[in-house]
Amino acid sequence: CVKASLFYKNLDAKRLRRIVDLAEDQEYIRKELPKRGLCAFVANGSVLPRESGISSRPMRDGIAFQSPTEQEVTLELPHKGKITGMGIRKGITLIVGGGYHGKSTLLKALELGVYNHIAGDGREYVITDATAVKLRAEDGRSIQKTDISMFINDLPNGKDTVGFCTEDASGSTSQAANVVEGIGSGEQNVLLIDEDTSATNFMIRDELMQRVVLRDQEPITPFIERIRELYERYGISSILVAGSCGSYFHPADHIIQMDQYIPKDITTAAKDAAKDFPMVSLPEKKHPDPCFDRCFNAGNHLKKERKIKMKTLGKDAFSINKDTVDLRYVEQIADTEQTTALGYALLYAKLHLMDGKKNLCAVADELMQIIETKGLSAILDSKYVKSNLAMPRKQEVMAAMNRYRKL
C-alpha cells in the first residue's frame, strides 16, 4: 500500500501533474477574489446540480452554468489559462427565482466552495472566500454569554441579551447568536443565508407589521435592518437566497434570478419594480459594537474525570463523556474526520488553553497556530486513542466550542 501510493515512480505522473495544476489554479483564484473585490467565482461550464440528495456526484446531463454578461469575470490561471465565469461582488447579493430553478443549488455550491474540489466534481472552479460561513436557525442549541442585543433587546421577561445564555434557543435567538459569533471570530467576510432555513421573524418585519406592532413593542430587530450595517461597519458581505420575500430588493446591491439553473442579472428591473413598494424603515441609531470578551474557565470538570471518552457520532456530532455537541446545522463540515478533529480540538482547548482570561477568539487562534506549526497530532494526548483526523477551519472550531453545553 505504501509503495503503491507514496512513491512517485509508482504513480501516474501525468495524472499527478494534473491534480497539482488544478490545486494551484484553485488557490490562484482564491487569492484573486479580494484583489478584484469579489466574494466568489463560478466558472462557466460548471455543473452545480448533484446526482441526488445523498450523492456528491454531478448530475448526468446537468445544465452547465453560464454567467450573466453583467457579472462576467475573466481570469488568467497559471496552468489552465483563461477562464470566464460569474464573479459575485462584495456587498449584498440576492439570489431569487421560482421553486426548483436552482437557487439553493447555487448557494450549496458556494457554501462548499470554501474547499477545493477534485477533477470531475463539476464544481472544480467554484471558489468562495475561505472565511464564508453558512448561517441558519438552530432551534434548541446552547448559547453561552453571547451578546445578541444587536438583534434582540428588551425581552418581556427581562432576560439579559448582552450576555445571553440559554440551553434551548429559539429560531430567532439561535440565528442572532450565529451572526454575532461569526462577527466575533474576527475572520468572517461573507454570510451565506437561505430563507428556507431561517427564522422568519429574525429575517423580516414588513411595513404593514411595523405599523400594526410598533417598534418599541417588538424585541427583535430583524436582519434586513442590519444587513447594510454589517457590510459598511464590519466589511461582511451577504449572499442571500429569497424565494418569497421581496423586501430585500431594496438593500441589495446585486440581484440574480435563477431561471432553469441559468442565472440572470435582474438588478435594474427589480430595483425599478421595488420603487412602487414601501421600504422597510431602519432604526434611527446604530447599535454599539457587540461585546466579544467571552472568557471561559479551564475544564476542571474534565480534569477530575479518571477517563475522558471522546466519540464521533458520524459527521453531525461528537461527544465528550456524556455531553454531545450537535453539529448537524454547521453545514460546511465536509466529512467525519473533520468532526473527529473538532472534538479533540475542543477537548484540548478546554484542558490546556481556556483560563478565564483569554477570549474565545484568542483561544481559537492559539489552537489553530498549534495545529499549523505542529500538525493535528499535537492536539491528541497520548492517553487518547488516535483517530483519523482532517483539518477543520477556524470557523468550525469556534462553532463547535459555542455549541458545547459545558463551555
Residue pairs with C-beta under 8 A, 6 or more apart in sequence:
3 10
4 10
5 11
8 16
18 119
19 118
19 119
21 78
21 79
21 80
22 79
22 116
22 118
22 119
22 124
23 116
24 78
24 79
25 77
25 78
25 79
25 80
25 125
26 116
26 117
26 124
26 125
26 127
27 116
28 75
28 77
28 78
29 41
29 75
29 77
29 125
29 127
30 127
30 129
30 130
32 38
32 41
32 75
33 39
33 40
33 41
33 127
33 129
34 129
36 73
36 87
37 89
37 90
38 73
38 87
38 88
38 89
38 90
39 88
39 89
39 90
39 93
39 128
39 129
39 132
39 189
39 190
39 237
39 239
40 87
40 88
40 110
40 113
40 126
40 127
40 128
40 129
40 132
40 190
40 239
41 73
41 75
41 85
41 86
41 87
41 88
41 125
41 126
41 127
42 48
42 65
42 67
42 85
42 86
42 88
42 106
42 109
42 110
42 113
42 125
42 126
43 65
43 83
43 84
43 85
43 124
43 125
43 126
44 64
44 65
44 66
44 67
44 83
44 84
44 85
44 86
45 64
45 65
45 66
46 64
46 65
46 85
46 109
46 122
46 123
46 124
46 125
46 126
47 58
47 59
47 62
47 63
47 64
47 65
47 122
47 123
48 62
48 65
48 102
48 105
48 106
48 108
48 109
48 122
48 123
48 126
48 261
49 58
49 59
49 62
49 63
49 102
49 105
49 261
50 56
50 57
50 58
50 59
50 105
51 57
51 58
51 59
51 60
56 121
58 120
58 121
58 122
58 123
62 122
62 261
63 260
63 261
63 262
65 85
65 86
65 261
65 262
65 263
66 262
66 263
67 73
67 84
67 85
67 86
67 263
68 86
68 256
68 263
68 264
68 265
69 265
70 265
70 267
71 86
71 87
71 88
71 89
71 254
71 256
71 263
71 265
72 84
72 85
72 86
72 87
73 84
73 85
73 86
73 87
74 82
74 83
74 84
75 82
75 83
75 84
76 82
77 83
83 125
85 125
86 263
88 110
88 239
88 254
89 253
89 254
90 231
90 237
91 231
91 237
91 253
91 254
92 227
92 228
92 231
92 237
92 238
92 240
92 248
92 251
92 252
92 253
92 254
93 237
93 238
93 239
93 240
93 252
93 253
93 254
93 255
93 256
94 240
94 242
94 248
94 249
94 252
94 254
94 255
94 256
94 270
95 103
95 106
95 107
95 239
95 240
95 241
95 242
95 256
95 257
95 258
96 103
96 241
96 242
96 243
96 255
96 256
96 257
96 258
96 266
96 270
97 103
97 243
97 257
97 258
97 259
98 243
98 259
99 243
101 258
101 259
101 260
101 261
102 258
102 260
102 261
102 262
103 194
103 241
103 243
103 258
104 194
104 196
104 241
105 261
106 241
106 258
106 263
107 134
107 192
107 194
107 239
107 241
109 123
109 126
110 126
110 128
110 132
110 192
110 239
111 128
111 132
111 134
111 192
111 331
111 332
112 123
112 126
112 332
112 334
113 123
113 126
113 127
113 128
113 132
114 128
114 129
114 130
114 131
114 132
114 332
114 393
115 334
116 124
116 127
117 123
117 124
117 126
118 124
128 190
129 189
129 190
130 393
131 187
131 188
131 189
131 190
131 395
132 188
132 189
132 190
132 191
132 192
133 182
133 188
133 190
133 191
133 192
133 332
133 395
134 192
134 193
134 194
134 331
134 332
135 175
135 178
135 179
135 182
135 191
135 192
135 193
135 198
136 175
136 178
136 193
136 194
136 197
136 198
136 329
136 331
137 171
137 172
137 174
137 175
137 197
137 198
137 199
137 202
138 169
138 171
138 174
138 175
138 178
138 329
139 169
139 170
139 171
139 174
140 168
140 169
140 174
141 169
141 174
141 177
141 326
141 329
141 403
142 166
142 167
142 169
142 402
142 403
142 404
142 405
142 407
143 164
143 165
143 166
143 169
143 173
143 174
143 177
143 402
144 165
144 294
144 296
144 402
144 407
145 163
145 164
145 165
145 294
145 296
146 163
146 164
146 165
146 177
146 180
146 181
146 294
146 402
147 161
147 162
147 163
147 164
147 180
147 290
147 291
147 292
148 161
148 164
148 173
148 176
148 177
148 180
148 290
149 161
149 162
149 164
149 287
149 290
150 176
150 179
150 180
150 221
150 226
150 287
150 290
151 172
151 176
151 179
151 180
151 202
151 220
151 221
151 222
151 223
151 226
152 161
152 164
152 172
152 173
152 176
152 219
152 220
152 221
153 161
153 219
153 221
154 216
154 219
155 161
155 219
156 219
162 291
163 291
164 173
164 177
166 173
167 405
169 177
170 199
171 198
171 199
171 201
171 202
172 199
172 201
172 202
172 220
174 199
175 198
175 199
175 202
175 223
176 202
177 402
179 191
179 223
179 230
180 290
181 398
181 399
181 402
182 188
182 191
182 236
182 395
183 230
183 234
183 236
183 290
183 292
184 290
184 292
184 294
184 360
184 361
185 361
185 364
185 394
185 395
185 398
186 361
187 394
187 395
188 236
188 395
189 235
189 236
189 237
190 236
190 237
190 238
190 239
191 230
191 236
191 237
191 238
191 239
192 239
193 203
193 223
193 238
193 239
193 240
193 241
194 240
194 241
195 203
195 240
195 241
195 242
195 243
195 244
195 245
196 241
196 243
198 223
201 220
201 222
202 220
202 222
202 223
203 222
203 223
203 224
203 245
204 222
204 223
204 224
204 245
204 247
204 248
204 280
205 213
205 218
205 220
205 222
205 224
205 280
206 247
206 280
207 278
207 279
207 280
207 281
210 280
210 281
215 283
221 283
221 287
222 280
224 247
224 248
224 251
224 280
225 280
225 282
225 283
226 287
227 238
227 240
227 248
227 251
228 251
228 282
229 286
229 287
230 236
230 238
231 237
231 238
233 286
240 248
240 252
242 248
246 274
246 277
247 279
247 280
249 255
249 270
249 271
249 273
249 274
250 274
250 279
250 280
252 267
252 270
253 267
254 265
254 267
255 265
255 266
255 267
255 270
255 271
256 263
256 264
256 265
256 266
257 263
257 264
257 265
257 266
258 264
292 359
292 361
293 359
294 359
294 360
295 354
295 356
295 357
295 358
295 359
295 360
296 354
296 356
296 360
296 363
296 407
297 354
297 355
297 356
298 350
298 351
298 354
298 355
298 356
299 347
299 350
299 351
299 354
299 406
301 406
302 308
302 320
302 321
302 347
302 350
302 351
303 351
305 321
308 320
308 321
308 347
308 384
309 319
309 320
309 321
310 318
310 319
310 320
310 343
310 344
310 347
310 384
310 385
311 318
311 319
311 343
312 318
312 336
312 339
312 340
312 343
312 387
313 319
313 324
313 339
314 336
314 339
315 327
315 333
315 335
315 336
315 338
315 339
316 326
316 327
316 328
316 339
317 324
317 325
317 326
317 327
317 328
317 339
318 324
318 325
318 327
318 339
318 340
318 342
318 343
318 400
319 325
319 343
320 343
320 346
320 347
320 404
323 404
323 405
323 406
325 342
325 343
325 346
325 400
325 403
325 404
325 405
326 403
327 333
327 339
327 342
327 396
327 399
327 400
327 403
330 396
330 399
330 400
330 403
332 393
332 395
332 396
333 339
333 342
333 392
333 396
334 390
335 390
337 387
337 388
337 389
337 390
338 390
338 391
338 392
338 396
340 387
340 388
340 389
340 390
341 376
341 379
341 389
341 390
341 391
341 392
342 392
342 396
342 397
342 400
343 400
344 379
344 380
344 384
344 387
344 389
345 367
345 371
345 379
345 392
345 397
345 400
346 397
346 400
346 401
346 404
347 379
348 367
348 379
348 381
349 363
349 364
349 367
349 401
350 404
351 381
353 363
353 366
353 367
354 363
358 366
360 398
360 401
360 402
361 398
363 401
364 394
364 397
364 398
364 401
365 394
367 379
367 397
368 394
368 397
370 378
370 379
371 378
371 379
371 391
376 389
376 391
377 386
377 389
380 386
380 389
392 400
401 407
